């Protein structure tokens, strides 16, 4: 044991949850620990070895164990709203920020589970978890979610209800446990908790979301939906580090649609280096979900030549470091991709099949930088 403070509260062992953490460590030989709402570790527990172990953790008079089998996995249980979490680092963890496949996220509790060795993870619940309200009395709707720090949201982790729970009894709405389908590395997510799948169809089905850099160093964001129900608007969010996000603007949604709908937004103020974008898709009742993140890297000027411009037959491109090109794409001004290749053809890009109009040629380099130029196709 390291840095243990025993308060003598009917068998509750309390350790420091802040840095430096106090940790109760168990050896590989340990496989049984008698625990209850009056006998648990109020803090972090570490287990050495790869045998499956039920971590005897709890908080505020509630024994809420988790289970794992990876060597040197450490974890603690927090009976508090993730929205208000001051510890561990990275909090708070907004329950409204979630993957589109996640419905309601628990605002009652979470687990901080750390480790670099893969393991299936089991989380438990009892009456204080209020699983009935969380799942609308449908235990089959229960899932595990993990906080994705890079995307600042809760991600769904495939899992199944345990027939026999960590408490030794059958899993019910009142008490039970759930285990991930596959082994995961605990450090992939900051914290874990329980959630429910959406009880109704998602307000928006996002088909695509792309970011293109044009020749004026503006970013054209384009996206398309194939279904919308009760959708309100899209917030365009921007970040320099994919952690702290700012609003760039908003675009009204179609609201109700069962067909392809295309949108676009232009950001004229970007920084040199990496620029990150994501969509916040907001429903009329205030619920929302995030798109995946797109990034654009802006570098200094690079010598490029696009000729002839206007073009009617073939378009030729000269660029420095042609061997470092990762892709070249042509888009309409509305953002529809009409051409893509991994390199620039020596014979030029055939534009005879394109309709007359203005197009954006985008070149992506191996180092992540992008360059773009508007060209005109005539007939």
Steps between C-alpha positions, in 0.01 A plus 500: 500500500618856424393816682203341674285692747268269689202689644361196678151547355373142529772364274519786246858575393548853367784605271585831338330547161711802407868511409693331647240224505479251780471149356403168659697234314422130476732224384426246229414238764199694627170386351238557772414815691194525727341836433165674547354846549686510833821331385679637195788720387401865469768588244734325259575127484776335295528132409817326382474194275260394227239304695152654488450712809199674652620840618338574842440870440222728621407853595248677727375178658463314170704194404529512119767253388645467154691203361802467272783256429781712355822523697543814714158646423404767753155646564259682729125558517348849521141545610458845351368668188766486223385852405650632823805275530814684615705180505643313324684729259301581188170559678229603499350247257182645348225237489332685212809462278480154349535279197185487282453137605464598866171609655500603867827497698489444875531818704539304823838327484814407310817293530857615437680191365864528392744259340693416186426126484185385316212353696125450486343738751190443712303778671236446768185673624257488790185687604684833529593479130130535405537278194121488464487872423817490290371225269123569517462166683667312214818341633587390144553871418792525744850560358850598612644832384850648525605865490693564178733789587596575139135540396376633836209257505373168635554209260297180498699187592339170389401302810253241630309463826653234728267207575674466836612840626808606693282479812442127440131534414306535175514842332174695535396865482572522872848349502742344254800544276592537134821398319666627182485260205871538426816585688590868496795700631357695796705812423318538166221671695532747787209364706215253460134491595162349414262631235203398287458469127278763333129432552405673174659542155790746491393847378769509231668232289828655388626357171822700468701787647804640319738795526677655199763776490467747213761725343412796723574288807132474584348169607188372326305261722244281326267239643198300393214328679268225380243530780389779736220502755436797727852627430560868575846616395869412466766673707843515338764457772871577462813413697877529476564193718180288469437559871377857546222584255353832385189572294573622147142536385178312438288375211127433521399137449232375265293386798310215337650312206538147370719586201854617433555854632832682453642781713814717498678760710811706425752598769706798385707533817736208555842463659827366363550143615226254595135608495229266633126507421194309614123534466267521796164374372228649719139383522205730576468350848860596580659157465808482284772278358843562349645406164847357459784753499654630176836677491675733259870579529609835359862561400682779320487571131592218263574549133213353301375545146165386360467530122325566275248692706228503369531137388282307258695179434785427743614682816871487585647568843858588592589503869813486715573160659263315269614167650357603838145534371250281684188584299352744249127572488260714300181636654218713378456830683215339695745235626410197287808290418533428126857369480751332732845348441803407709738689268499747214484317164783589262243514223295755693157486660222427251227763549303423183227330701443799728233761443605861448560691820742578782673219690734477798817292458634380838841337548588321827864434585652217702579738790132594532519839330248591230494736203210605282420699186183595318488404134240550230376232261353622173334333203 
